[in-house]
């Protein structure tokens, strides 16, 4: 039985075959698919189709899913990862256009999933000291189907519960720095302002709102932004039902949405490809105090490397990485995020690159956490301008670090023979 399947790296004929220039397709089995109650989904699978600026959704039967895989895996999309209840299957297309397939048996823990969406929970997770406590019914988690009304975490949603708590730990870690940078306590008249680009179903958005208001007692105003109108409508309805007055959702594009008030913290999770760059560009130019970003689907540099024939020459140090497509794709993703981290450093941020969640759940698990340095004003002409909060020695130290970062970045881009969107956006 197919649990999920993700299609990426579209072929040149993708738009001709599917009618739109999709860059990614994700199909997953609904949590309710195994239930026999009235809440059972009409069709067991949901599919999400993504272009660079839009997202589309549809329901699919099991026959539809299998037919879509047969027709498009390795053909319309060159890289496809399919997960069943016992295997992970990778489809890919080699340089000769041949569709290849590799099969890996997955751990026995995955095999314990039954049709009711219930799975054996690792015993160690029962006693972990999470920020959001199990056994304490949290309204938004109940509404989103993560908890039951008595506060028990639904077993099939335990990975999501861990992910939410993990993200809140990252938020908690940056709060002292954000408060120091702001210079005084946040209040109802001037709350902590957060913008969440590409918020999707907003599990984490609701979690951050609840955590800051209910646990940390910090007044907060959060704006969630996404392209999917039905998802935004659902999130706003839920926010209204929960009386979360300062949590608002809007349909909009990261590149051109205008906020009424400048955000203090920018969150961008799994914004596809260059959408992450537009979000980071917005954050830097608004001098956001902190940024939390989990990039996704970094196609831009991968496509450039694929066309750069000089990289496959045996004398090139990257020839081995270029020789196999899956290595090139992963290398390009790491290079993309390294470039983003360097650019944030150059813009006056202290950057950490962290593991968001375990690799077993998703390979898209790198989190860029950036906090503005206290004496760093807006960057200009390759130097960070002092805001007067520290002495000249500290400013010189920051600018020395910036110059080293610029040299590393210039060397990387020159060696790869590639360009990256955030570079151009920040320069403009």
N, C-alpha and C positions, 0 to 999 in steps of 0.2 A: 504494500500500500504506500502510495506517495504521501510523504509528510509535507515536503516543501520542494520547490525547484526555483532556481534563480538563473536568469539568462542575462549575459553581459557581453560586451565587445561585439556590437552589431556589425554584420557584413555590409558591403556596399549596396546590396540590393534590399536592405531591410525596409526602407521607405516604400519601395516598389511592391514588396510582398505584403506588408502589413498596413500600408496606407498612410503611415506617419513615421517620422524619423526617430523611432524609439531608441533609447540608449540602454534601457534596462527593463526587464520584466520579472516580476516576482509573483509566484503562485504558492499559496499555502492552504493547508487544510484547516477549516474553521474549528474552533474549540467545541462548538455545539454539534459537530457533524455526527458524533457517535451517540447522541442522546435520542431518546424516543418520545420526549415530551413535546408539548406544543411549541416550545422554543427552538426546536430543531430547525436548522437552516434549510431552506428549500433546496439549495444546491450545496454540496459539502465543501467546495473550494472557492476561495476568493483570489482574484488576480489583480495586480497593480501594474499598469503600463506607464513608463516614465519617458518623456522627452526632456530636453534641457530646461524647458520652462513650464511644462504641464504634467499632470498626472491623471490617469483614467483608471476606473475600476469596473470590474464585471464579475459575475458569479459563473462558476464552471462545474460541470459534472466530472466524475472520475474519468469517463470516456473522453470528454473534451480535453482534459489535462494530458492523458496519454497520447491522444492524437496530436496535440500541440507540441509535445516533446518529440514525437517521431518526425514531425514535419520541420521543426526549426532547430533542434539541438545540433550544434556543430555546423549548421548551414546558414540560417538567417542570423543566428547568434553563434559566435565562434567559441565562447566559453560558457558552459552550462554546468551547474552543480545541482544534482538531484539527491534528495535524502528520502529514504524509505524507513520503515520501522527496523530494518536490520542492516542497511547498506548506505554508503555514500558513493554516488556514481558521478564521475566527471567526464563530460563530453568536451572535446576541443578539436579544432581544425588545424592541421599542420600546414607547412608552406606549400605543399603540393595540392592542397584542397581536400585532403582525405580526412574523413571524420573518424576520430579515435575515441576510445572509451576506456577509462580505468575504474575499477571497482574496489572499494575498501569496505570490509566488514567493520561496523561500528561497535562500540562497547556494549556489553550486556545490559548496562543501565538503560540504554535507549530501547532495548527490546522489551522492557517492562512496561512500556506505554500501552494502555489498552484503549478501546474505542470510546470510552467515557472521558478520555483526556486525563485520566488519573495515572500518575507515575510514582514509582518508589522514590521517596525523598531521601537524600543522603542524611544519615543520622547526625552528622556533625552540624548540619544547618539548623537543627532544632534548638540548639543552645547558643547560637551566635548572638552577640549583643548588637542587634541592628538598631538604627536610629528610629525607624518605624517598627513598633513592637508587634510581634505576632500575638494574637489573643486579645488585642485591643482593636475593636472594630473602627476602621477609619472610613468615613463616608465616601470619599472619592474612590478608594480602592474597592469598596463594596459595589458602587455603581459601575466601575470599569471591569468587574468580574474577576478581580484578583483575590478578594476576600469574601468569605461568607458573612452573614449578618451577625454571627457570634464572634467574628474576628479571626477565624481560622483561615489560613492561606490555602487556596485551592491548589492541589498538588501540581496540576498541569501548568500553573502560573507561578510556580516557585522560582524559576529562573528569572522571570520578570520582576518578582519581589526582591530578589538579590540585586538585580541590576539597578532598580530604583534606589535601594539603600546605598549601593556603591556610589552612585552619582551624588547622592546627598552628602556623602563623606567628602567628596571633592568640593562641593559647595561650602560645607562647614569649614574646610581648611583655608579657603580664601577670605572668609568673612572678616577676620581681624585686620588683614591688609586693606580690604575695601573700606572698612570703618576708618582706618588711619588716613587713607588717601582722601576720603571725604572730609575728615577733620572734625566731625561732630556726630551725634547720634541721629539716626533717621527717625522721622516722626510721621504722624498722619498728615501733617501739612506738607512735609517733604519726605515721602517714602523712598525706600530703596527701589530704583527703577530697573527692570529687567526686560530685555527683548529676547524672545525665543523664535529664531528663524527656522522655518521648516518644522513646525512643532508636531505635525502629524496627529496621531490619536491622543497625544499630550499626556501620557502617563507621567512623564518626568516633569512636565510643566505644572500639573496639579500637585505633584509631590513637592516641588520647590515652594509653591505657594503655601501649602499646608505646613511644611517644615518651618518656614520663616515666620509665619503668623502664629501658629499654634505652639511650636516648640521653642523657637528662639525669641518670640515676642518682638519681632522686627516688622514694622509696617512696610508693606511691599506693594508695588504696582507692577503687574506683569502683562505684557502684550504678546500673544501668540500669533504667528503668521504662517500661512500655508496656502498652497495653490488649490487644494481640494475643497470645493465649496461644501459638499455634504459632510465632510469631516469637521470643517470649521463650524458649520451649523450645529452639529451634534455637541461639539466641545462647548460652544457658547450656551447652548441649552442646559448642559450639565452644570456649568458654572453658575448660571442663574438659579437652578434648582438647589444648589448647595449654598446660595447666598454669598458667593465669593465675589464681592462687589468690585474689587480692584484687579480682577483677572478677566481680561477681554481678548477675544479672538477675531482676527480679520483675514479675509482672502486677499492675497497680494503677492507680488514678486519681490524677492530680496533686493534686486537691483534698483528698484525705483520706489519702494514704499517709504513714506515720510512719517516719522514719529512726531507726535505733538511735543514730547519732552525727550531730551537726550538721555539714552539709557546709561546706567552705571555698569551693568553687566550684560554682555552679549552671550547668548547660548545658541549654538548651531550644531545639531546632532544629525548626522547622516544626510546632510544636504548634498545632493548628487553632483559629482564632478566639480565644475567651476562655480556652482552655486555657493560652495564653501568660500571661494575666493571673494565673491561679492559681499558675503557676510563679514569676512575678516576685514575687507577694505572699509566697509561701513563702520566697523568697530574702531579701527585705527583712526579714521578721519573724524570720528566723534569723540576721540580720546577716552574711550570706555575705560573704566577702572580695571576691569577684568574680563577675560574671554574664556569660555569653555567650548571647545570645538572637537567633534568627532567626525572627521572627513569620511567620504564614501565615494566609491566608483571613480577613481582618479584615471580617466581615460586620456586626458589631454597630452601628457608627456609620452604615454605608451604609444599613441598613434604616431607621434613624431619619431620616436626611436625605431618603430617598425619601418618607417620610410628612409631612415638614415642608413644608407648602405655601408658607409665607412665604418660603422660600429661592428659589422660582422667580419671585418678583415681579421685574420688570425693574430696580427700584431697588436690589435686594439685590446686594452686591458678588460674591456667589457664584452669581448666577443663571446665568451662562454655564457654570459647572461643573455645575450641576444640570440644565441643559437636555439634556445628552447623558449617557446612563447610564454609558458606559465611563469618562468623565471623573469622574463622581461616585464611582464605585467606587474608582478609583485615588486620588482626592483623599481619600476616607474612609480608605483604608488608610494614607496618609501622615499624616493627622491622628491616627489611632489610635496610630501609632508615635511621633509627636511628643509625644502625651500621656504615653505610657509613659516616654519619655526624660525629660520634665519631672518626673514623679513620682519617678523614680529619683534625679534631681538633688536633689529636695526631701528624699529619705530619706538623703542624705549620701554619694551616690556621684558620682564623676567619670565622666561619660558621653561616649562617642564613638559616632557613627553612621557605620558603614562599609559599603562595598560588599563583600559576601561573595564572590560569583562573578559572572561576566559576565552581563549582561542577556540575551544570546543563549541562555543555558541555561534561565533561569527569571526571571520578574519578581519573584519572592519572594526578593530578594537583599540586603535590608537587614539588617545585623547590629548589634545594640545591645551594646556592650561597656562594662560598668560596673565600676569598681573603687572600693572604699570609700576615702573621704578619711581620711587618717591620724588627724586629730583629731576625727572625726565618730563620736559614739555614736549610739544610736537616736534617730530624729526624734520630737518630741513637740510638739503644739500649734503646728505650723508652723515650729518651730525645731529645729536639729540640736544635740543636747546634747554637750558636750565630754567626751572620755574621759580628759582630763588629759595627753594626749601633746603638746599644743602650747599656745601662749600665748593669752590672751584676744583679742588682735588678730586672730589667724588664725581664731578661732571667730566673731568679729564679721564677718569678711570672708565666711566661708561662709554665715552667716545672711543677709547682705545679698544674696548670690547666690540663696539660697532664696526670699527675698521677691520678687525679680524674677521668678523662675520661677513662683511662685504667681500673680502678676499676669498673666503671659503665658497661663498655663493657664486661669485664670478667664475671661479675655477670649475665648479660643478656644472654650471650652465654651458660654459665654453667646451668642456670635455664631452658633454652629452650632445652638443649642437642643438639645444632645445631652448624654448621660451616657456614662460609660465604666466598665467593670467594675472595673478596677484601682483607680480612685478609691474606690469603695465598699468594696472588699476591704481596702485599707490603712486606711481610716477605722475599720473594724470591729476 
